């Protein structure tokens, strides 16, 4: 479980956590996806 701002300190934070913990399934709110897309992430 991750609690925090997905774009702090930068927009790659979610992906760093996913990679570090070798996540197989990733669920998030549409708001987080929009925030990442707004930061220029190609989803």
N, C-alpha and C positions, 0 to 999 in steps of 0.2 A: 504494500500500500504506500502510495506517495501522497503527501500533503504539502502543498506549496504552490508557488507561482511557476507555471511551466516555462516562462520566458525570463526568469531571473536566475543567474546573472546574465544569461544570454539565451537565445531561442533554442539552443541545442540541449538545454538542461534535461528535458524528458528523455531524449535519445541517449544521453550519458547514463542516466539511471537505468534505462532499459538494458543497455549494453552491460553495465556493471553487474547487474543482478540476473542476467541471462533470462529475461522475461520471455515466456512463450505466448501468453495472451495479454493483450493490452486493451483496457477499456477506459474511456474518458468521456467527458461531457463535450457536446458540440461547441460550447463556448471555448474550451481549451484548443480545439482544432482551429476555430476561427482566429484565435490569438496567434497560433503558430503560423497560419497562412498569412496573417497580417504582418508578421515579422519576416515574410519572404521565404518561409520553408516550403519546399515542394513535397507535398504529401501524396 
